[in-house]
Amino acid sequence: MTLQSSISSLVKQLASTQKVTVLSGAGISAESGIPTFRGKEGLWKKYRAQDLATLSSFMKDPKLVWEWYDWRRKIIASKEPNPGHKILAKWENYFPSFVLITQNVDGLHQKAGSQNVLELHGNIWKLRCTQEGTLFENHEVPLKELPPRCPQCGGLLRPHVVWFGESLPTTTLNKAFTESSRCEMMFSIGTSAVVQPAASLPLKAVESGAKVVEINPVSTPVTSYSEFSFRGNAGEILPQIDKKLPSEHL
Ligand code: BJW
């Protein structure tokens, strides 16, 4: 099947699909210029996850961990959503039920206009007090003081992200599993699908009777059970799907 005939076949099914759930990962922001984690140019090729993305590494050297996050915040602050983010924002108002679950912490889905985003791994623009748990939204780039301190109690602030070995936010995770099990079509976009528990969501969908659509330049564990597997960039494939959709949903 050619790319265009696969897209046409998917669009035929999407036209009568009421419930769509999407799981996105770092790859959807790659075309905006934000590095992914794995793969040739991934962050984990240059930096060790165990030195920068665990609570113990943070407690050992908060300044080092914050320097890395401050550098990433600087990169992200200068980037804009790409056509992939924008189509997903548009689909929120197109499908009768549309849920966007993301592993990304960059906030680009919201910047593109998505309003209901389930952030599984937190948000890099929020800081959390390690003493009292208070959350602060903070867009300062670069941060004035590294590591930053809580303006209320002076405690150490940490990035409000989920590190390895930490639990995902319970309510958000439960919603993500519910929405994966009740959808008719689940998109897995720009994720290597190796980090648990997020990686189990497309599997949950397929086990609950949904069809899975993958968009990724390379194959992943999701490929084997996907009904449609598009080998390409999200910012190119999503606009092609969108272009073929009827202007209004049935
Ligand atoms: C494109 C593209 C384009 C490129 N268009 N696509 C052994 C077995 C099973 C589980 C475990 C295990 N040992 C430990 C665990 C648990 C662990 C885990 O899953 N580890 C695995 C790596 C083995 N998980 C956890 O610790 C989680 N917590 C948890 O499970 O708690 C309970 C528990 C604790 C301890 C033990 C057991 C249970 C927490 C996970 C937290 C992940 N945190 C990070 C950092 C977030 C903060 C930050 O940003 O700094 O989250 S790691 C990093 O990976 C980040 C991402 O959200 C996450 C997923 O990555 P993603 O999004 O898939 O990106 P990539 O780079 O991997 O892939 C990009 C893809 O895009 C590629 O496929 C490209 O091809 C593609 N692409 N351009 C479309 N234009």
Boltz pocket constraint, residues with backbone or C-beta under 6 A from the ligand:
constraints:
  - pocket:
      binder: B
      contacts: [[A, 24], [A, 25], [A, 26], [A, 27], [A, 28], [A, 30], [A, 31], [A, 36], [A, 37], [A, 38], [A, 39], [A, 42], [A, 53], [A, 103], [A, 104], [A, 105], [A, 121], [A, 161], [A, 162], [A, 163], [A, 164], [A, 165], [A, 166], [A, 167], [A, 168], [A, 189], [A, 190], [A, 191], [A, 192], [A, 193], [A, 194], [A, 195], [A, 196], [A, 197], [A, 215], [A, 216], [A, 217], [A, 218], [A, 219], [A, 220], [A, 232], [A, 233], [A, 234], [A, 235]]
      max_distance: 6.0
